[in-house]
Amino acid sequence: EPEHDESIPLVRVRDLYTREVELFKDLGTSLLYSACIVVFWLHMLIGWKKVVPADAMQIPKDHVKTVTVLGWFAATAIVSMYLSVVW
């Protein structure tokens, strides 16, 4: 058995990977999670398109389209990470 340094307090941790596997073993749960993530993605896409041209963002008019597309790529990357948890 490896040595245990008594000066360092023992910290209990949860096995999140096993919990994740148990949770997403059910197809219904996986589909519901995926559907919710897709709704979240659409919310980000639509919201970003609305907020970028706002005066408060101070984005030059000729950059609005580029910033919008970059935001959509970022949103897609985030959603891809969330979906990779399940599939």
Buried (B, 14 or more C-beta within 10 A) or exposed (E): EEEEEEEEEEEEEEEEEEEEEEEBEEEEEBEEBBEEBEEBBEEBBEEBBEEBEEEEEEBEEEEBEEBBEEBBEEBEEBBEEBBEEBE
